[in-house]
Amino acid sequence: ANRLAGQGYEVLLLEAGEAVEEAVNSNVSDPMKYGAAFATTLNWGYGTTPQENCNNRHIRCTRGRGVGGTSLVNGMLFNRGAREIYDEWAKNGAYGWDADSLLRYFKKYEDNSRGGSDAH
């Protein structure tokens, strides 16, 4: 939605729940509190029926309830692959997938709080 709006399109985004101010709910903004929002109104609280092949356990399916959806309650860690891997892809025919070509996309969605550099 953000990219479409940035290109001049009008976008209507409907999400259930409330807007969450990060300053008010540090369970969302503090990575060390990952999981703390699971037992709050920010989680729909979905789960499975008892799973026979899992010792009849109920499996929780955390889904965010608020502006941002499941982004409110998920945790993600990302590491780029080694430059050599991307360059190998390009060498084998995946044109545009070399490390130098991908760098601008990495920079676009990463946020380095220590400041920019040639690689960040």
N, CA, C and O atoms as CSV, one atom per row, in Angstrom:
chain,resi,resn,atom,element,x,y,z
A,1,ALA,N,N,0.824,-1.185,0.000
A,1,ALA,CA,C,0.000,0.000,0.000
A,1,ALA,C,C,0.875,1.257,0.000
A,1,ALA,O,O,0.587,2.226,-0.704
A,2,ASN,N,N,1.932,1.227,0.790
A,2,ASN,CA,C,2.814,2.385,0.880
A,2,ASN,C,C,3.478,2.683,-0.460
A,2,ASN,O,O,3.585,3.843,-0.858
A,3,ARG,N,N,3.917,1.654,-1.147
A,3,ARG,CA,C,4.568,1.866,-2.447
A,3,ARG,C,C,3.582,2.381,-3.481
A,3,ARG,O,O,3.931,3.238,-4.293
A,4,LEU,N,N,2.354,1.872,-3.465
A,4,LEU,CA,C,1.349,2.371,-4.405
A,4,LEU,C,C,1.031,3.834,-4.130
A,4,LEU,O,O,0.955,4.641,-5.056
A,5,ALA,N,N,0.848,4.174,-2.865
A,5,ALA,CA,C,0.564,5.562,-2.509
A,5,ALA,C,C,1.722,6.469,-2.898
A,5,ALA,O,O,1.508,7.607,-3.314
A,6,GLY,N,N,2.935,5.977,-2.766
A,6,GLY,CA,C,4.115,6.738,-3.136
A,6,GLY,C,C,4.217,6.995,-4.626
A,6,GLY,O,O,4.939,7.893,-5.058
A,7,GLN,N,N,3.491,6.206,-5.416
A,7,GLN,CA,C,3.478,6.385,-6.873
A,7,GLN,C,C,2.271,7.200,-7.329
A,7,GLN,O,O,2.010,7.309,-8.527
A,8,GLY,N,N,1.534,7.772,-6.375
A,8,GLY,CA,C,0.410,8.634,-6.717
A,8,GLY,C,C,-0.943,7.957,-6.731
A,8,GLY,O,O,-1.945,8.616,-7.009
A,9,TYR,N,N,-1.014,6.662,-6.443
A,9,TYR,CA,C,-2.295,5.972,-6.398
A,9,TYR,C,C,-2.987,6.260,-5.080
A,9,TYR,O,O,-2.336,6.491,-4.061
A,10,GLU,N,N,-4.319,6.244,-5.108
A,10,GLU,CA,C,-5.082,6.348,-3.871
A,10,GLU,C,C,-5.297,4.932,-3.346
A,10,GLU,O,O,-5.683,4.035,-4.097
A,11,VAL,N,N,-5.046,4.738,-2.059
A,11,VAL,CA,C,-5.123,3.411,-1.459
A,11,VAL,C,C,-5.995,3.477,-0.211
A,11,VAL,O,O,-5.817,4.358,0.630
A,12,LEU,N,N,-6.919,2.562,-0.094
A,12,LEU,CA,C,-7.731,2.432,1.110
A,12,LEU,C,C,-7.286,1.161,1.808
A,12,LEU,O,O,-7.348,0.075,1.231
A,13,LEU,N,N,-6.845,1.291,3.029
A,13,LEU,CA,C,-6.377,0.145,3.800
A,13,LEU,C,C,-7.286,-0.009,5.015
A,13,LEU,O,O,-7.361,0.883,5.860
A,14,LEU,N,N,-7.969,-1.131,5.095
A,14,LEU,CA,C,-8.858,-1.402,6.216
A,14,LEU,C,C,-8.251,-2.488,7.083
A,14,LEU,O,O,-7.915,-3.572,6.605
A,15,GLU,N,N,-8.117,-2.187,8.347
A,15,GLU,CA,C,-7.610,-3.180,9.290
A,15,GLU,C,C,-8.426,-3.116,10.563
A,15,GLU,O,O,-8.853,-2.042,10.985
A,16,ALA,N,N,-8.640,-4.261,11.169
A,16,ALA,CA,C,-9.384,-4.317,12.422
A,16,ALA,C,C,-8.490,-3.900,13.574
A,16,ALA,O,O,-7.264,-3.956,13.479
A,17,GLY,N,N,-9.107,-3.487,14.646
A,17,GLY,CA,C,-8.330,-3.117,15.826
A,17,GLY,C,C,-8.036,-1.641,15.845
A,17,GLY,O,O,-8.643,-0.853,15.121
A,18,GLU,N,N,-7.100,-1.287,16.681
A,18,GLU,CA,C,-6.802,0.119,16.901
A,18,GLU,C,C,-5.388,0.450,16.449
A,18,GLU,O,O,-4.548,-0.431,16.262
A,19,ALA,N,N,-5.153,1.737,16.282
A,19,ALA,CA,C,-3.788,2.183,15.999
A,19,ALA,C,C,-2.980,2.032,17.283
A,19,ALA,O,O,-3.471,2.324,18.373
A,20,VAL,N,N,-1.766,1.583,17.150
A,20,VAL,CA,C,-0.931,1.350,18.320
A,20,VAL,C,C,0.214,2.346,18.293
A,20,VAL,O,O,1.045,2.328,17.385
A,21,GLU,N,N,0.251,3.204,19.280
A,21,GLU,CA,C,1.354,4.144,19.396
A,21,GLU,C,C,2.513,3.410,20.046
A,21,GLU,O,O,2.374,2.880,21.149
A,22,GLU,N,N,3.662,3.374,19.370
A,22,GLU,CA,C,4.807,2.635,19.899
A,22,GLU,C,C,5.221,3.138,21.275
A,22,GLU,O,O,5.666,2.355,22.114
A,23,ALA,N,N,5.080,4.435,21.512
A,23,ALA,CA,C,5.470,4.978,22.812
A,23,ALA,C,C,4.571,4.442,23.918
A,23,ALA,O,O,5.003,4.297,25.061
A,24,VAL,N,N,3.315,4.148,23.573
A,24,VAL,CA,C,2.367,3.652,24.559
A,24,VAL,C,C,2.540,2.159,24.776
A,24,VAL,O,O,2.435,1.680,25.906
A,25,ASN,N,N,2.801,1.426,23.717
A,25,ASN,CA,C,2.896,-0.020,23.823
A,25,ASN,C,C,4.293,-0.483,23.413
A,25,ASN,O,O,4.535,-0.803,22.249
A,26,SER,N,N,5.193,-0.512,24.366
A,26,SER,CA,C,6.569,-0.909,24.060
A,26,SER,C,C,6.673,-2.387,23.717
A,26,SER,O,O,7.725,-2.842,23.268
A,27,ASN,N,N,5.584,-3.156,23.923
A,27,ASN,CA,C,5.599,-4.563,23.507
A,27,ASN,C,C,5.725,-4.680,22.001
A,27,ASN,O,O,6.140,-5.723,21.494
A,28,VAL,N,N,5.377,-3.635,21.284
A,28,VAL,CA,C,5.448,-3.640,19.834
A,28,VAL,C,C,6.811,-3.162,19.359
A,28,VAL,O,O,7.378,-3.733,18.427
A,29,SER,N,N,7.338,-2.132,19.981
A,29,SER,CA,C,8.551,-1.496,19.458
A,29,SER,C,C,9.849,-2.041,20.030
A,29,SER,O,O,10.914,-1.783,19.469
A,30,ASP,N,N,9.798,-2.773,21.107
A,30,ASP,CA,C,11.007,-3.273,21.753
A,30,ASP,C,C,11.238,-4.737,21.386
A,30,ASP,O,O,10.504,-5.607,21.856
A,31,PRO,N,N,12.245,-5.027,20.554
A,31,PRO,CA,C,12.477,-6.413,20.131
A,31,PRO,C,C,12.727,-7.377,21.290
A,31,PRO,O,O,12.468,-8.573,21.165
A,32,MET,N,N,13.222,-6.872,22.403
A,32,MET,CA,C,13.484,-7.749,23.547
A,32,MET,C,C,12.184,-8.241,24.192
A,32,MET,O,O,12.199,-9.175,24.994
A,33,LYS,N,N,11.069,-7.613,23.839
A,33,LYS,CA,C,9.778,-8.025,24.394
A,33,LYS,C,C,8.969,-8.837,23.388
A,33,LYS,O,O,7.746,-8.936,23.482
A,34,TYR,N,N,9.688,-9.419,22.416
A,34,TYR,CA,C,8.996,-10.244,21.425
A,34,TYR,C,C,8.135,-11.282,22.140
A,34,TYR,O,O,8.620,-11.991,23.022
A,35,GLY,N,N,6.920,-11.367,21.780
A,35,GLY,CA,C,6.001,-12.331,22.380
A,35,GLY,C,C,5.135,-11.737,23.471
A,35,GLY,O,O,4.100,-12.310,23.812
A,36,ALA,N,N,5.532,-10.593,24.030
A,36,ALA,CA,C,4.751,-10.000,25.124
A,36,ALA,C,C,3.365,-9.570,24.654
A,36,ALA,O,O,2.428,-9.551,25.453
A,37,ALA,N,N,3.218,-9.232,23.400
A,37,ALA,CA,C,1.927,-8.781,22.880
A,37,ALA,C,C,0.987,-9.943,22.567
A,37,ALA,O,O,-0.184,-9.720,22.262
A,38,PHE,N,N,1.481,-11.173,22.637
A,38,PHE,CA,C,0.655,-12.330,22.284
A,38,PHE,C,C,-0.583,-12.447,23.174
A,38,PHE,O,O,-1.647,-12.843,22.698
A,39,ALA,N,N,-0.459,-12.111,24.440
A,39,ALA,CA,C,-1.562,-12.274,25.391
A,39,ALA,C,C,-2.287,-10.949,25.622
A,39,ALA,O,O,-2.770,-10.686,26.723
A,40,THR,N,N,-2.361,-10.117,24.583
A,40,THR,CA,C,-3.039,-8.833,24.688
A,40,THR,C,C,-4.105,-8.734,23.612
A,40,THR,O,O,-4.300,-9.664,22.828
A,41,THR,N,N,-4.794,-7.601,23.581
A,41,THR,CA,C,-5.804,-7.372,22.553
A,41,THR,C,C,-5.177,-7.153,21.176
A,41,THR,O,O,-5.899,-7.021,20.188
A,42,LEU,N,N,-3.848,-7.113,21.095
A,42,LEU,CA,C,-3.175,-6.973,19.804
A,42,LEU,C,C,-3.110,-8.296,19.044
A,42,LEU,O,O,-2.642,-8.328,17.906
A,43,ASN,N,N,-3.565,-9.369,19.647
A,43,ASN,CA,C,-3.534,-10.699,19.039
A,43,ASN,C,C,-4.967,-11.227,18.959
A,43,ASN,O,O,-5.723,-11.167,19.928
A,44,TRP,N,N,-5.319,-11.744,17.787
A,44,TRP,CA,C,-6.649,-12.318,17.632
A,44,TRP,C,C,-6.826,-13.581,18.474
A,44,TRP,O,O,-7.957,-13.943,18.798
A,45,GLY,N,N,-5.752,-14.247,18.830
A,45,GLY,CA,C,-5.847,-15.441,19.673
A,45,GLY,C,C,-6.299,-16.684,18.945
A,45,GLY,O,O,-6.884,-17.574,19.561
A,46,TYR,N,N,-6.047,-16.773,17.656
A,46,TYR,CA,C,-6.434,-17.953,16.898
A,46,TYR,C,C,-5.610,-19.170,17.316
A,46,TYR,O,O,-4.488,-19.048,17.808
A,47,GLY,N,N,-6.190,-20.322,17.111
A,47,GLY,CA,C,-5.479,-21.565,17.370
A,47,GLY,C,C,-6.145,-22.707,16.626
A,47,GLY,O,O,-7.249,-22.574,16.098
A,48,THR,N,N,-5.463,-23.806,16.599
A,48,THR,CA,C,-5.989,-24.975,15.886
A,48,THR,C,C,-6.844,-25.817,16.805
A,48,THR,O,O,-6.866,-25.616,18.019
A,49,THR,N,N,-7.532,-26.745,16.220
A,49,THR,CA,C,-8.168,-27.798,16.997
A,49,THR,C,C,-7.053,-28.743,17.445
A,49,THR,O,O,-5.943,-28.655,16.920
A,50,PRO,N,N,-7.308,-29.636,18.390
A,50,PRO,CA,C,-6.252,-30.556,18.820
A,50,PRO,C,C,-5.661,-31.312,17.630
A,50,PRO,O,O,-6.390,-31.832,16.786
A,51,GLN,N,N,-4.340,-31.364,17.578
A,51,GLN,CA,C,-3.640,-32.001,16.463
A,51,GLN,C,C,-3.175,-33.395,16.871
A,51,GLN,O,O,-2.292,-33.552,17.714
A,52,GLU,N,N,-3.778,-34.385,16.265
A,52,GLU,CA,C,-3.507,-35.780,16.614
A,52,GLU,C,C,-2.018,-36.117,16.552
A,52,GLU,O,O,-1.499,-36.800,17.434
A,53,ASN,N,N,-1.338,-35.643,15.523
A,53,ASN,CA,C,0.074,-35.974,15.348
A,53,ASN,C,C,1.016,-35.062,16.138
A,53,ASN,O,O,2.234,-35.116,15.970
A,54,CYS,N,N,0.444,-34.238,16.987
A,54,CYS,CA,C,1.234,-33.367,17.876
A,54,CYS,C,C,0.825,-33.605,19.324
A,54,CYS,O,O,0.772,-32.678,20.132
A,55,ASN,N,N,0.538,-34.862,19.634
A,55,ASN,CA,C,0.151,-35.240,20.990
A,55,ASN,C,C,-1.115,-34.502,21.431
A,55,ASN,O,O,-1.264,-34.148,22.601
A,56,ASN,N,N,-2.024,-34.274,20.476
A,56,ASN,CA,C,-3.305,-33.600,20.703
A,56,ASN,C,C,-3.178,-32.168,21.231
A,56,ASN,O,O,-4.082,-31.650,21.887
A,57,ARG,N,N,-2.054,-31.553,20.936
A,57,ARG,CA,C,-1.871,-30.158,21.371
A,57,ARG,C,C,-2.674,-29.210,20.498
A,57,ARG,O,O,-2.940,-29.489,19.329
A,58,HIS,N,N,-3.057,-28.083,21.090
A,58,HIS,CA,C,-3.605,-26.946,20.354
A,58,HIS,C,C,-2.399,-26.107,19.940
A,58,HIS,O,O,-1.538,-25.819,20.770
A,59,ILE,N,N,-2.326,-25.717,18.686
A,59,ILE,CA,C,-1.219,-24.918,18.192
A,59,ILE,C,C,-1.701,-23.475,18.057
A,59,ILE,O,O,-2.683,-23.203,17.365
A,60,ARG,N,N,-1.008,-22.558,18.715
A,60,ARG,CA,C,-1.363,-21.145,18.616
A,60,ARG,C,C,-0.992,-20.602,17.240
A,60,ARG,O,O,0.046,-20.953,16.679
A,61,CYS,N,N,-1.835,-19.761,16.720
A,61,CYS,CA,C,-1.592,-19.084,15.436
A,61,CYS,C,C,-1.716,-17.589,15.688
A,61,CYS,O,O,-2.787,-17.007,15.515
A,62,THR,N,N,-0.644,-16.989,16.087
A,62,THR,CA,C,-0.654,-15.580,16.427
A,62,THR,C,C,-0.921,-14.736,15.190
A,62,THR,O,O,-0.251,-14.889,14.169
A,63,ARG,N,N,-1.897,-13.853,15.283
A,63,ARG,CA,C,-2.245,-12.941,14.199
A,63,ARG,C,C,-2.552,-11.578,14.809
A,63,ARG,O,O,-3.346,-11.463,15.743
A,64,GLY,N,N,-1.918,-10.566,14.272
A,64,GLY,CA,C,-2.042,-9.223,14.823
A,64,GLY,C,C,-3.409,-8.611,14.615
A,64,GLY,O,O,-4.045,-8.797,13.577
A,65,ARG,N,N,-3.844,-7.881,15.617
A,65,ARG,CA,C,-5.133,-7.191,15.579
A,65,ARG,C,C,-4.879,-5.720,15.858
A,65,ARG,O,O,-4.790,-5.302,17.013
A,66,GLY,N,N,-4.766,-4.959,14.818
A,66,GLY,CA,C,-4.510,-3.529,14.925
A,66,GLY,C,C,-3.897,-3.030,13.635
A,66,GLY,O,O,-3.600,-3.814,12.733
A,67,VAL,N,N,-3.713,-1.743,13.549
A,67,VAL,CA,C,-3.134,-1.161,12.344
A,67,VAL,C,C,-1.714,-1.703,12.189
A,67,VAL,O,O,-0.867,-1.505,13.060
A,68,GLY,N,N,-1.470,-2.369,11.103
A,68,GLY,CA,C,-0.200,-3.044,10.873
A,68,GLY,C,C,-0.374,-4.543,10.820
A,68,GLY,O,O,0.520,-5.259,10.369
A,69,GLY,N,N,-1.524,-5.031,11.279
A,69,GLY,CA,C,-1.806,-6.461,11.231
A,69,GLY,C,C,-0.779,-7.279,12.001
A,69,GLY,O,O,-0.344,-6.886,13.084
A,70,THR,N,N,-0.405,-8.394,11.447
A,70,THR,CA,C,0.505,-9.302,12.131
A,70,THR,C,C,1.893,-8.704,12.302
A,70,THR,O,O,2.689,-9.214,13.091
A,71,SER,N,N,2.197,-7.635,11.580
A,71,SER,CA,C,3.475,-6.938,11.805
A,71,SER,C,C,3.592,-6.455,13.248
A,71,SER,O,O,4.697,-6.253,13.751
A,72,LEU,N,N,2.463,-6.272,13.906
A,72,LEU,CA,C,2.479,-5.824,15.299
A,72,LEU,C,C,3.078,-6.863,16.238
A,72,LEU,O,O,3.686,-6.517,17.250
A,73,VAL,N,N,2.906,-8.122,15.903
A,73,VAL,CA,C,3.277,-9.171,16.858
A,73,VAL,C,C,4.279,-10.172,16.305
A,73,VAL,O,O,4.585,-11.170,16.957
A,74,ASN,N,N,4.792,-9.913,15.109
A,74,ASN,CA,C,5.747,-10.879,14.575
A,74,ASN,C,C,7.167,-10.485,14.936
A,74,ASN,O,O,7.427,-9.359,15.359
A,75,GLY,N,N,8.048,-11.399,14.769
A,75,GLY,CA,C,9.460,-11.123,14.973
A,75,GLY,C,C,10.211,-11.609,13.751
A,75,GLY,O,O,9.983,-12.722,13.276
A,76,MET,N,N,11.092,-10.793,13.249
A,76,MET,CA,C,11.804,-11.197,12.055
A,76,MET,C,C,13.259,-10.770,12.178
A,76,MET,O,O,13.577,-9.673,12.638
A,77,LEU,N,N,14.096,-11.642,11.765
A,77,LEU,CA,C,15.522,-11.355,11.694
A,77,LEU,C,C,15.942,-11.614,10.275
A,77,LEU,O,O,15.548,-12.611,9.671
A,78,PHE,N,N,16.746,-10.710,9.737
A,78,PHE,CA,C,17.139,-10.832,8.346
A,78,PHE,C,C,18.637,-10.630,8.224
A,78,PHE,O,O,19.196,-9.693,8.794
A,79,ASN,N,N,19.263,-11.488,7.501
A,79,ASN,CA,C,20.665,-11.322,7.115
A,79,ASN,C,C,20.744,-11.467,5.618
A,79,ASN,O,O,20.149,-12.379,5.042
A,80,ARG,N,N,21.470,-10.579,4.989
A,80,ARG,CA,C,21.701,-10.722,3.553
A,80,ARG,C,C,22.606,-11.926,3.312
A,80,ARG,O,O,23.395,-12.315,4.173
A,81,GLY,N,N,22.476,-12.492,2.148
A,81,GLY,CA,C,23.406,-13.536,1.758
A,81,GLY,C,C,24.761,-12.939,1.404
A,81,GLY,O,O,24.896,-11.724,1.260
A,82,ALA,N,N,25.728,-13.775,1.271
A,82,ALA,CA,C,27.069,-13.327,0.893
A,82,ALA,C,C,27.052,-12.815,-0.543
A,82,ALA,O,O,26.341,-13.351,-1.393
A,83,ARG,N,N,27.839,-11.774,-0.808
A,83,ARG,CA,C,27.926,-11.191,-2.154
A,83,ARG,C,C,28.185,-12.266,-3.209
A,83,ARG,O,O,27.613,-12.239,-4.299
A,84,GLU,N,N,29.047,-13.198,-2.867
A,84,GLU,CA,C,29.432,-14.227,-3.821
A,84,GLU,C,C,28.235,-15.061,-4.287
A,84,GLU,O,O,28.190,-15.503,-5.435
A,85,ILE,N,N,27.283,-15.268,-3.405
A,85,ILE,CA,C,26.106,-16.064,-3.758
A,85,ILE,C,C,25.278,-15.338,-4.818
A,85,ILE,O,O,24.887,-15.929,-5.825
A,86,TYR,N,N,25.012,-14.041,-4.579
A,86,TYR,CA,C,24.231,-13.271,-5.558
A,86,TYR,C,C,24.978,-13.187,-6.886
A,86,TYR,O,O,24.376,-13.326,-7.951
A,87,ASP,N,N,26.274,-12.962,-6.823
A,87,ASP,CA,C,27.056,-12.876,-8.052
A,87,ASP,C,C,27.040,-14.203,-8.813
A,87,ASP,O,O,27.047,-14.216,-10.044
A,88,GLU,N,N,27.020,-15.292,-8.096
A,88,GLU,CA,C,26.943,-16.608,-8.735
A,88,GLU,C,C,25.598,-16.787,-9.436
A,88,GLU,O,O,25.532,-17.347,-10.530
A,89,TRP,N,N,24.523,-16.305,-8.798
A,89,TRP,CA,C,23.212,-16.373,-9.437
A,89,TRP,C,C,23.247,-15.661,-10.787
A,89,TRP,O,O,22.799,-16.199,-11.799
A,90,ALA,N,N,23.792,-14.432,-10.783
A,90,ALA,CA,C,23.851,-13.651,-12.025
A,90,ALA,C,C,24.714,-14.355,-13.065
A,90,ALA,O,O,24.375,-14.393,-14.248
A,91,LYS,N,N,25.827,-14.908,-12.611
A,91,LYS,CA,C,26.728,-15.621,-13.528
A,91,LYS,C,C,26.018,-16.794,-14.186
A,91,LYS,O,O,26.324,-17.154,-15.323
A,92,ASN,N,N,25.064,-17.392,-13.466
A,92,ASN,CA,C,24.331,-18.551,-13.986
A,92,ASN,C,C,23.041,-18.165,-14.711
A,92,ASN,O,O,22.199,-19.021,-14.984
A,93,GLY,N,N,22.887,-16.871,-15.023
A,93,GLY,CA,C,21.756,-16.463,-15.847
A,93,GLY,C,C,20.693,-15.626,-15.178
A,93,GLY,O,O,19.783,-15.151,-15.857
A,94,ALA,N,N,20.766,-15.425,-13.886
A,94,ALA,CA,C,19.771,-14.598,-13.191
A,94,ALA,C,C,20.216,-13.132,-13.264
A,94,ALA,O,O,20.629,-12.541,-12.267
A,95,TYR,N,N,20.120,-12.569,-14.464
A,95,TYR,CA,C,20.613,-11.216,-14.704
A,95,TYR,C,C,19.880,-10.211,-13.821
A,95,TYR,O,O,18.658,-10.269,-13.679
A,96,GLY,N,N,20.634,-9.296,-13.236
A,96,GLY,CA,C,20.065,-8.312,-12.332
A,96,GLY,C,C,20.048,-8.762,-10.887
A,96,GLY,O,O,19.633,-8.013,-10.003
A,97,TRP,N,N,20.497,-9.986,-10.642
A,97,TRP,CA,C,20.509,-10.533,-9.288
A,97,TRP,C,C,21.913,-10.551,-8.685
A,97,TRP,O,O,22.137,-11.201,-7.665
A,98,ASP,N,N,22.842,-9.858,-9.293
A,98,ASP,CA,C,24.192,-9.763,-8.712
A,98,ASP,C,C,24.149,-8.814,-7.515
A,98,ASP,O,O,23.225,-8.010,-7.388
A,99,ALA,N,N,25.133,-8.908,-6.654
A,99,ALA,CA,C,25.152,-8.152,-5.403
A,99,ALA,C,C,25.059,-6.654,-5.634
A,99,ALA,O,O,24.325,-5.970,-4.919
A,100,ASP,N,N,25.778,-6.130,-6.607
A,100,ASP,CA,C,25.745,-4.686,-6.844
A,100,ASP,C,C,24.370,-4.218,-7.302
A,100,ASP,O,O,23.931,-3.137,-6.912
A,101,SER,N,N,23.692,-4.998,-8.110
A,101,SER,CA,C,22.359,-4.623,-8.580
A,101,SER,C,C,21.326,-4.673,-7.454
A,101,SER,O,O,20.394,-3.870,-7.432
A,102,LEU,N,N,21.487,-5.601,-6.530
A,102,LEU,CA,C,20.533,-5.764,-5.437
A,102,LEU,C,C,20.758,-4.790,-4.287
A,102,LEU,O,O,19.855,-4.562,-3.483
A,103,LEU,N,N,21.939,-4.224,-4.203
A,103,LEU,CA,C,22.285,-3.386,-3.049
A,103,LEU,C,C,21.292,-2.260,-2.832
A,103,LEU,O,O,20.925,-1.988,-1.688
A,104,ARG,N,N,20.848,-1.598,-3.882
A,104,ARG,CA,C,19.919,-0.482,-3.694
A,104,ARG,C,C,18.598,-0.953,-3.098
A,104,ARG,O,O,17.960,-0.213,-2.347
A,105,TYR,N,N,18.180,-2.174,-3.422
A,105,TYR,CA,C,16.950,-2.705,-2.836
A,105,TYR,C,C,17.152,-3.061,-1.368
A,105,TYR,O,O,16.270,-2.820,-0.544
A,106,PHE,N,N,18.306,-3.631,-1.037
A,106,PHE,CA,C,18.608,-3.901,0.366
A,106,PHE,C,C,18.563,-2.603,1.166
A,106,PHE,O,O,17.943,-2.542,2.228
A,107,LYS,N,N,19.216,-1.580,0.657
A,107,LYS,CA,C,19.255,-0.288,1.359
A,107,LYS,C,C,17.860,0.311,1.511
A,107,LYS,O,O,17.575,0.999,2.491
A,108,LYS,N,N,17.001,0.047,0.543
A,108,LYS,CA,C,15.661,0.626,0.556
A,108,LYS,C,C,14.814,0.098,1.712
A,108,LYS,O,O,14.032,0.848,2.296
A,109,TYR,N,N,14.958,-1.167,2.042
A,109,TYR,CA,C,14.108,-1.698,3.116
A,109,TYR,C,C,14.827,-1.951,4.429
A,109,TYR,O,O,14.190,-2.354,5.402
A,110,GLU,N,N,16.118,-1.730,4.490
A,110,GLU,CA,C,16.830,-1.883,5.747
A,110,GLU,C,C,16.880,-0.551,6.481
A,110,GLU,O,O,16.749,0.510,5.872
A,111,ASP,N,N,17.065,-0.614,7.764
A,111,ASP,CA,C,17.187,0.590,8.584
A,111,ASP,C,C,18.382,0.394,9.500
A,111,ASP,O,O,18.308,-0.345,10.482
A,112,ASN,N,N,19.465,1.047,9.182
A,112,ASN,CA,C,20.679,0.912,9.982
A,112,ASN,C,C,20.770,2.113,10.919
A,112,ASN,O,O,21.090,3.219,10.484
A,113,SER,N,N,20.494,1.901,12.181
A,113,SER,CA,C,20.467,2.994,13.154
A,113,SER,C,C,21.841,3.589,13.404
A,113,SER,O,O,21.948,4.667,13.990
A,114,ARG,N,N,22.911,2.897,12.964
A,114,ARG,CA,C,24.256,3.424,13.164
A,114,ARG,C,C,24.708,4.317,12.021
A,114,ARG,O,O,25.839,4.802,12.019
A,115,GLY,N,N,23.841,4.534,11.061
A,115,GLY,CA,C,24.168,5.415,9.941
A,115,GLY,C,C,24.512,4.636,8.693
A,115,GLY,O,O,24.768,3.433,8.745
A,116,GLY,N,N,24.517,5.332,7.570
A,116,GLY,CA,C,24.760,4.704,6.286
A,116,GLY,C,C,26.211,4.428,6.031
A,116,GLY,O,O,27.092,4.964,6.703
A,117,SER,N,N,26.453,3.586,5.052
A,117,SER,CA,C,27.792,3.276,4.583
A,117,SER,C,C,27.648,2.785,3.154
A,117,SER,O,O,26.533,2.726,2.635
A,118,ASP,N,N,28.733,2.437,2.517
A,118,ASP,CA,C,28.632,1.918,1.154
A,118,ASP,C,C,27.797,0.652,1.081
A,118,ASP,O,O,27.131,0.398,0.077
A,119,ALA,N,N,27.832,-0.136,2.136
A,119,ALA,CA,C,27.080,-1.401,2.152
A,119,ALA,C,C,25.719,-1.265,2.797
A,119,ALA,O,O,24.883,-2.161,2.675
A,120,HIS,N,N,25.483,-0.156,3.483
A,120,HIS,CA,C,24.209,0.010,4.188
A,120,HIS,C,C,23.600,1.354,3.885
A,120,HIS,O,O,22.524,1.672,4.391
